[in-house]
Amino acid sequence: MLSKKTQYGLKALGYLAAKYGEGPVLISEIALRKKIPIKFLESILLQLKNKGVLDSKKGKGGGYFL
C-alpha cells in the first residue's frame, strides 16, 4: 500500500503531466483540483523539485512544471 504522501505526489505529477506545455501551474490549482491539503502538497512538490523531478518558476506567472 502506498503512503498518502506518495498517493498525493502521484496525483500532483499526473496533473502536471496533463498540463505539460501550458506553463507553470500554481500549487493552489493542483490542491483544489486534486483535493490535496495545500501545506502537505507544498512539502511534496518541494521534495520533488529538490530531487530534480520538477522545476519551478517564481513570481508572477510562476508555479511548478515538469
Rosetta blueprint (number, residue, H / E / L):
1 M L
2 L L
3 S L
4 K H
5 K H
6 T H
7 Q H
8 Y H
9 G H
10 L H
11 K H
12 A H
13 L H
14 G H
15 Y H
16 L H
17 A H
18 A H
19 K L
20 Y L
21 G L
22 E L
23 G L
24 P L
25 V E
26 L L
27 I H
28 S H
29 E H
30 I H
31 A H
32 L H
33 R H
34 K H
35 K L
36 I L
37 P L
38 I H
39 K H
40 F H
41 L H
42 E H
43 S H
44 I H
45 L H
46 L H
47 Q H
48 L H
49 K H
50 N H
51 K L
52 G L
53 V L
54 L L
55 D E
56 S E
57 K E
58 K L
59 G L
60 K L
61 G L
62 G L
63 G E
64 Y E
65 F E
66 L L
